[in-house]
Amino acid sequence: MQSILLLKKADRNWDYLYFVQSMPILRAFCFFAGTGVIFLYIFACSYFVACLVLDERRRASQLASRPGWKPSAWTRAAPCHRVFQKVSPVLLSIPVSVLVTITALGLAAGGAYGLSQIENDYDSIWYMRHESYQYQYYSTLAERFSGQGERVEVYIGEVDLEEKETQDTLITMVELLKKNNYIRSASVDFWFSAFKESDPEEGTFFKQLGSFLMKQTRYLQDLRLNVTSENLWDALDQGTFSVMASRAKFQHEALENTTIKNLAMDSVKLSMEGLDLPSSRFGHPVAYTFMYVQWEANRIIGKQLVRNMGLAFAVIALVSLLLIADPIVSLLVFICVALSVLEIIGGAYFMGLTIEIVTSIVLILSVGLALDYAAHIGVTYVVTKGRNRRERAQASVSSMGTAVAHGGVSTMLAFILVAFSNSYVYLTFFKMFLCVVVFGLFHGIVLLPVLLSLVGSHSEHNEQPFEDNKVDTEKRNRPSDVFENSIDDKTKL
């Protein structure tokens, strides 16, 4: 119960800490996950315990009605428990402990390299079905026109186009866009520049502009006028209209990765913010394309993930220290969790994944799952008696290793079928949870016992030795004497 309280309290706390983040999708997920953890803890402590009590009473009643009956030996064999009984002494031997430590250091080095190399990248095309028309279209577009980047529009609100200062600002805007290293200069297309280069005839500004638009009708789609389609041509001919809003268009160069994309987006936005259009609603031109939203989300995800992982580790460190109540064991558990998460990120890099929505969610979950594998062994070590560290660590693996292994295998079985999917989301979940289970189990039932046997806390007073090999399997699996006695009393009555 102590380990369940530790895990659920830690999971709930860091889930709700994430509720303060700015991205709605992650905020909603964290609120959902935190609430789910609370209900799971309540059900585990109430409904599940009640079901266990009823089952024990049923078993005791069955035994009382059949005196002398014993279940078949093979039904009480507990092969996994026996495997951990045999493996734990070998695991904690000096040669194997050295090998485990070297392996852990190698995995940590690989994880650190992956952490330094993994990119913060996201593309909505990844989430499309590979058989869909949209995916095939964008794939062909990227293949045939690989040297071209995203198309962007620069919006300008209602301004005084007749004012000389405004006209100079618009011309400056075009020059800035053409000089930008991330923009194909030949792709910059702005109606105002074309209008000025057309050598307009004599007359008022709007009469000249109307005459230009009647000749260059393709620019009509880039302006919003205060006239209806019925009297559009008359208004253009007479110059009796005004421009409510307009836009310029350009295309980026082919941008290789997220870092370059963010630099390109920032350079465009900063150059536009440096222009002064006082009469416009925003005070300056506004550059927009749908991909800017994704690029901005990538940047937010990266910042939020670093902050949230820091909060998560702070919470599990505090809760572990309070509930395990052993500073050394809590520190070792924390180290194992940190190494697990580090290697999960490294594994994601080596499997070709990036930091985006799906991987961020699994990384958030991985903190709690990694704590799950390590905390059970740590709590068992604290409450287990033994003459030395090695004996207590061996007892912890022997008694709790089976449960931890079952937890990891059952988690993997829940995702094994999605390994055959061609969906990016499902494949990413499978790859990430494969790393979570493999690295979590390695640090929980392999590395942590080795560390506990070497530097774990140890009481100075004389403890009774742990004799797990002498435990009678049949007796261990028998219903409690309390229920048997209660049944016997009822039978006597």
Steps between C-alpha positions, in 0.01 A plus 500: 500500500790734569636458148153553349458819702842619390435439131148636487582809702802579283307439176209714615720788611707530186196448278328796662816708491487466122151651513661847514659472156393707202426236234130403519551144373763414763313689771184296432697176489672570833172590670345178369801291608517657848130439561534142375788429739292621796211270413736208440648548847155521659382185319820312587460581871127433517333291230803287413581428865135407560513257208816342641335457841198330345725273295698400809177417681390292202827308501482445876143373468602257226782363714273465802246301299768258375724402794839368401475623139806659349531668160719340235867583534527644149235763580722634780832469319554880463769458229575873472560522874739206484681658204565817700610287797763340280598816313532742793819344650662495155391858429661628819826313454805722445566416131135546399469818708803646318349400164164658591672822608700521175185431298313773688779750433502407131122543474525833681766618254282398207204677657702817554611495137143452382384782725757735346404403144123455505307768313190688599299443183137448405321465169125449471558278195639231731156458657327424169428149381757395243225381266315830513490741208635786717808305605577396144454858381737650756753221452502556124522875554803460724661260253441699179544850647753436774674834452197707594382586847180618661285770342432795732267797484563841656178675601458876519199661660321818399762771451518836327644393165514857373740601775865516390629350826270197466609443141865512603433248775336258254793531260740438790303190594551353154873578510536329837324189376717480189821540705403229748730199460219257581270631225516442125529860383333425166192371682419832672180628341327819622235691313628837621847443352349393169275805507795735552700332226210528252558877453140598581323772299407843631210522746417433861667212678193278507413575138854394404469191719160414353638524148792274599272239657277492193808406295664273758193317630709229668576745781131541587522185712766672714281798594184539697299795369200677647286428194281209395561280198208657312648851486866399520596602146320833516671579830840408357444709190392804699741451792214503753626226730737450788726212605390339828787248508760352266776244494842420353619147423835324501653156528774377733806318385511127577561491877675189627406471866303656781783723617531662157123524468473687830782734395324568170167565670657728761691698238180567304296592808770728641545683170123554476476619859769757425275673246267774620143521372323708766159493335501118471328292766821320601731793434714297259463236224423147622660193336296180519487148364350190655846346537604790721249366753669160492847650523393710795347191662832318457678775686240507778512121536875507546488769768200349676652152498820617669304688766253217559765231524678714757179533701436126473843407633465752783166347602613137488815588693297667776229234518753214489697654784189546711340159442802273460642675807856402415722769341749258343239270349298801381809640328573168329139471383518856365825422313342192340196701389722775355715248313188327364358825363839598356529171315139516379583831331815348356304199377250731334783674314656175377158382378460815291248680721490868591362710782135570413153450649498118516856457627445778754194323641686169531798672662261650754358153568845341510593685820219329690555162337875505567426594862256208514769244415763641735287603800363150566851360533608799711207473742545123530868552582415746778252266672703180450720366778845358438851479634654719229419707192551214256261273688229766516540584130478131412185468709347803328557356152380156602175621655411797276678426172214286368238773558714767337575278201130417461422873502751570223393205285130585536573859396684375193219258411258792495697658215636196315225494236558859390849398389339375178322828427614744232369798696769736625319558830462129584852411391641785706307385808633146449861611455489732799331250733745232388778727626304576818454132587849382403693779671259522793528128578877503455546780752227375735583130539860487379692822570320613817559174693868517403522859628311408819736210565798735466396832656147445636414595855556236766396489866776434749286288733496123455232389256356157435633351176270474202429138403289528190609164366350331804155651455238231444333589173185313590471681833577834341206463263256370761215725623569686819447327833263776605243401242557130562441546872186698437364223274590235760314693770191519282523126423517419872192710565 
